[in-house]
Amino acid sequence: MKQIELGKYHVLKVTKEVDFGLYLDAGEAGDVLLPSRYVPEGCHIGDELEVFLYLDQDERLVATTQKPLAQVGDFAFLEVNWVNQYGAFLNWGLMKDIFCPFREQKLRMQQGRSYIVYVKVDEESYRIMATAKVDKYLSQERPPYKHGDEVQILVWQKTDLGFKVIVDNRFSGLVYEDQIFKPIQTGDKLTAYIDHVRQDGKIDLTLQKTGRQQVLDFSDTLLQYLQEHEGRCHLHDKSDAAAISLLFKVSKKTFKKAVGDLYRKRMIQISDNGISLTEQ
């Protein structure tokens, strides 16, 4: 028997066509309506559709082919559409907003502002809701990563050390200020790389590839820059780190290693005025 989870995607078979939509077989949950506005063109009885299941305005289980910004179990950055005496209603990409009651807010949410939240099913009301108390839903297991692993992050909040992030929708991590070479802000979804998993399970990350691969990748970038700028760059291995970061969005360490890599291959020459391509 098909196990149906509220707030998740499911592939369901069409069982009946009616004037106002299609009914889909949701196993133990019975037939679920897919309203006409969400029915793909040319869909008929027996076809299978991937749909998202949630509760409509009357708290009835209903299907949609719309893609919400998050499903149950996800962390997301959502904007507040409106606020009433009970809490805030956030836009999550569906016709019906998702509710975040005041008890689930760290600070009172304001209309027009966006917040990092976790999407869950409320155990008491069996309704999909959002909570801003995201710390409670981050995994306490030891992260399975090793140095250099590629991960996806959601930028969470600014701290004195850098930015706290949510790693692969499961773990808490930190990108230190000196590892940030481009503007980032809360809500950004980025690719990052594991720098270190500490003894306490906390994750340090970098926004650039680590080790030799990072140098090789930037060597290609630097070579392309030279080719596109008449073979010259005013920066060299003794240039200021801030100037390097401003132009190339990398650390001085990575820049110097790439310059050294290209120099050893006799592809560039270095002078007090910068670097330039060697004549081939």
C-alpha positions as CSV (number, residue, x, y, z in Angstrom):
1,M,0.0,0.0,0.0
2,K,1.4,3.4,-1.0
3,Q,2.6,5.4,2.0
4,I,1.5,9.0,1.7
5,E,3.4,11.8,3.4
6,L,1.9,15.3,3.7
7,G,4.1,18.1,2.3
8,K,6.0,15.8,0.0
9,Y,6.2,14.9,-3.7
10,H,4.5,11.7,-4.8
11,V,3.9,9.9,-8.2
12,L,0.2,9.1,-8.3
13,K,-2.0,7.4,-10.9
14,V,-5.1,9.2,-12.3
15,T,-8.3,7.3,-11.5
16,K,-11.1,9.6,-12.5
17,E,-11.8,12.7,-14.6
18,V,-14.4,15.2,-13.4
19,D,-15.4,18.7,-14.5
20,F,-13.2,20.3,-11.8
21,G,-10.1,18.3,-12.2
22,L,-8.7,14.8,-11.8
23,Y,-8.7,12.3,-8.9
24,L,-5.5,10.5,-8.1
25,D,-5.0,7.3,-6.2
26,A,-3.3,8.1,-2.9
27,G,-3.4,4.6,-1.4
28,E,-4.6,4.6,2.2
29,A,-5.5,8.3,2.0
30,G,-8.0,7.6,-0.8
31,D,-8.5,9.6,-3.9
32,V,-7.0,13.0,-3.9
33,L,-8.2,15.9,-6.1
34,L,-5.9,17.6,-8.6
35,P,-7.8,20.8,-9.4
36,S,-8.3,21.7,-13.1
37,R,-5.9,24.6,-13.0
38,Y,-3.0,22.2,-12.3
39,V,-3.9,19.5,-14.7
40,P,-1.2,19.1,-17.5
41,E,-2.6,19.2,-21.1
42,G,-3.4,15.8,-22.5
43,C,-3.5,14.0,-19.1
44,H,-6.0,11.1,-18.8
45,I,-7.1,8.1,-16.7
46,G,-4.2,5.7,-16.1
47,D,-1.5,8.3,-16.5
48,E,0.9,8.9,-13.6
49,L,1.8,12.4,-12.4
50,E,4.3,13.8,-9.9
51,V,2.4,16.0,-7.6
52,F,2.9,17.8,-4.3
53,L,0.4,17.0,-1.5
54,Y,-0.8,19.6,1.0
55,L,-4.0,20.9,2.7
56,D,-6.2,23.4,1.0
57,Q,-8.1,26.3,2.6
58,D,-10.6,23.8,4.0
59,E,-7.9,21.5,5.4
60,R,-8.6,18.8,2.8
61,L,-5.8,16.8,1.3
62,V,-5.2,18.1,-2.3
63,A,-2.6,17.7,-5.0
64,T,-0.8,20.3,-7.1
65,T,1.7,20.2,-10.0
66,Q,3.1,23.5,-8.7
67,K,6.6,23.4,-7.2
68,P,6.8,24.9,-3.7
69,L,10.0,26.5,-2.6
70,A,10.4,23.8,0.1
71,Q,8.8,20.6,1.2
72,V,8.5,19.1,4.6
73,G,12.0,18.5,6.0
74,D,13.6,21.4,4.1
75,F,15.2,24.5,5.3
76,A,14.3,27.6,3.2
77,F,14.5,31.3,2.9
78,L,10.9,32.6,2.7
79,E,9.3,36.0,2.5
80,V,6.4,37.1,4.8
81,N,3.3,37.9,2.9
82,W,1.2,39.0,5.8
83,V,0.9,38.9,9.6
84,N,-2.2,38.6,11.9
85,Q,-2.8,38.1,15.6
86,Y,-1.7,34.5,15.4
87,G,1.5,34.6,13.4
88,A,3.0,35.2,10.0
89,F,2.1,33.7,6.6
90,L,5.0,33.1,4.3
91,N,5.1,32.7,0.5
92,W,6.3,29.2,-0.3
93,G,5.3,29.2,-4.0
94,L,1.7,27.8,-3.6
95,M,-1.6,29.5,-3.6
96,K,-2.0,28.9,0.1
97,D,0.7,30.5,2.2
98,I,2.6,28.6,4.9
99,F,1.9,29.6,8.5
100,C,4.5,30.3,11.2
101,P,2.9,30.9,14.6
102,F,4.4,33.4,17.0
103,R,5.5,30.6,19.3
104,E,7.8,29.3,16.4
105,Q,9.4,32.7,15.8
106,K,12.7,33.9,17.4
107,L,11.8,37.5,16.7
108,R,8.5,38.8,15.6
109,M,8.4,38.4,11.8
110,Q,7.6,41.5,9.7
111,Q,5.7,41.7,6.4
112,G,8.0,42.0,3.4
113,R,11.0,40.5,5.2
114,S,12.4,37.1,4.6
115,Y,13.6,34.5,7.1
116,I,15.3,31.1,7.3
117,V,12.7,28.6,8.4
118,Y,12.3,24.8,8.6
119,V,9.1,23.2,7.1
120,K,7.4,20.5,9.2
121,V,4.1,18.9,10.0
122,D,2.6,20.1,13.3
123,E,2.0,17.0,15.4
124,E,-1.1,18.4,17.1
125,S,-2.9,19.9,14.1
126,Y,-1.5,17.8,11.3
127,R,-0.9,21.0,9.3
128,I,2.2,22.0,7.4
129,M,3.9,24.9,9.2
130,A,7.1,26.8,9.3
131,T,9.4,27.4,12.3
132,A,12.2,29.9,12.6
133,K,13.7,27.8,15.5
134,V,15.8,25.9,12.9
135,D,18.6,24.9,15.4
136,K,16.3,22.1,16.8
137,Y,16.0,20.4,13.4
138,L,19.7,20.3,12.4
139,S,21.2,16.9,12.6
140,Q,23.3,16.0,15.7
141,E,25.0,13.1,13.9
142,R,28.6,13.3,13.1
143,P,28.9,14.7,9.5
144,P,30.2,12.0,7.0
145,Y,32.4,14.4,5.0
146,K,36.1,14.5,4.3
147,H,38.4,17.4,3.3
148,G,37.6,18.7,-0.2
149,D,34.0,17.2,-0.5
150,E,31.6,19.3,-2.5
151,V,28.4,20.2,-0.7
152,Q,25.4,22.6,-1.1
153,I,24.8,25.3,1.4
154,L,22.1,27.7,2.4
155,V,23.5,30.9,4.0
156,W,21.9,31.2,7.4
157,Q,23.2,34.2,9.4
158,K,26.1,36.6,9.8
159,T,28.3,36.1,12.9
160,D,31.5,37.8,14.1
161,L,33.5,34.9,12.5
162,G,31.8,34.8,9.2
163,F,28.5,33.2,8.1
164,K,26.7,30.2,9.6
165,V,25.3,28.0,6.9
166,I,23.1,24.9,6.6
167,V,25.0,22.1,4.8
168,D,23.1,19.7,2.5
169,N,19.8,20.5,4.2
170,R,21.1,18.7,7.4
171,F,24.1,20.1,9.2
172,S,25.3,23.4,10.6
173,G,28.5,24.8,9.2
174,L,30.6,27.9,9.2
175,V,32.3,29.8,6.4
176,Y,35.0,32.1,7.9
177,E,35.2,35.7,6.9
178,D,38.7,35.2,5.4
179,Q,37.3,32.5,3.1
180,I,34.7,34.8,1.5
181,F,35.9,36.5,-1.7
182,K,32.6,37.6,-3.1
183,P,29.5,39.2,-1.5
184,I,27.1,36.7,0.1
185,Q,24.0,37.1,2.2
186,T,21.3,35.2,4.1
187,G,19.3,33.0,1.8
188,D,22.0,32.5,-0.8
189,K,22.2,28.9,-2.1
190,L,25.8,28.1,-3.0
191,T,28.2,25.3,-3.7
192,A,30.9,25.0,-1.0
193,Y,33.7,22.6,-0.1
194,I,34.6,20.9,3.2
195,D,37.7,22.3,4.8
196,H,37.5,20.5,8.1
197,V,35.1,18.5,10.3
198,R,36.2,19.2,13.9
199,Q,36.2,16.8,16.8
200,D,32.9,18.2,18.0
201,G,31.3,17.6,14.6
202,K,31.2,21.2,13.6
203,I,32.0,21.9,9.9
204,D,34.3,24.5,8.5
205,L,33.8,25.3,4.8
206,T,35.4,27.2,2.0
207,L,33.6,28.7,-1.1
208,Q,36.4,27.6,-3.3
209,K,37.9,24.2,-4.1
210,T,40.7,23.2,-1.8
211,G,44.2,22.0,-2.4
212,R,45.8,21.3,-5.8
213,Q,42.5,21.3,-7.8
214,Q,41.8,24.9,-6.6
215,V,45.2,26.0,-7.9
216,L,44.7,24.2,-11.3
217,D,41.3,25.7,-11.7
218,F,42.5,29.2,-10.9
219,S,45.5,28.8,-13.2
220,D,43.1,28.3,-16.1
221,T,41.1,31.4,-15.0
222,L,44.3,33.5,-14.8
223,L,45.5,32.3,-18.1
224,Q,42.2,33.2,-19.7
225,Y,42.3,36.6,-18.1
226,L,45.7,37.2,-19.6
227,Q,44.6,36.1,-23.0
228,E,41.6,38.5,-22.9
229,H,43.7,41.5,-21.6
230,E,46.5,41.7,-24.2
231,G,48.6,39.2,-22.3
232,R,49.1,41.4,-19.2
233,C,47.9,41.7,-15.6
234,H,49.1,44.5,-13.3
235,L,49.1,42.1,-10.3
236,H,52.0,39.9,-9.3
237,D,52.9,37.6,-6.4
238,K,53.8,40.5,-4.1
239,S,50.5,42.4,-4.7
240,D,48.2,43.3,-1.9
241,A,45.7,40.6,-0.9
242,A,42.8,43.0,-1.1
243,A,43.6,43.9,-4.7
244,I,43.8,40.2,-5.6
245,S,40.5,39.5,-3.9
246,L,38.8,42.4,-5.6
247,L,39.9,41.4,-9.1
248,F,39.8,37.6,-9.0
249,K,37.8,36.7,-5.9
250,V,40.5,34.4,-4.6
251,S,43.0,34.4,-1.7
252,K,46.5,35.7,-2.2
253,K,47.8,32.2,-1.4
254,T,45.8,30.7,-4.3
255,F,46.9,33.5,-6.6
256,K,50.6,33.0,-5.8
257,K,50.4,29.3,-6.3
258,A,48.7,29.7,-9.6
259,V,51.3,32.3,-10.7
260,G,54.0,29.9,-9.6
261,D,52.4,27.0,-11.5
262,L,52.2,29.1,-14.8
263,Y,55.7,30.4,-14.3
264,R,57.2,26.9,-13.9
265,K,55.4,25.9,-17.1
266,R,57.1,28.9,-18.7
267,M,53.7,30.3,-19.7
268,I,54.2,33.7,-18.0
269,Q,56.9,36.0,-16.9
270,I,56.9,38.1,-13.7
271,S,58.1,41.7,-13.2
272,D,57.6,44.6,-10.8
273,N,54.8,45.8,-13.2
274,G,52.8,42.5,-13.0
275,I,52.7,39.3,-15.0
276,S,52.5,38.8,-18.7
277,L,52.3,35.9,-21.2
278,T,55.6,34.6,-22.6
279,E,56.0,34.8,-26.3
280,Q,55.5,31.3,-27.7
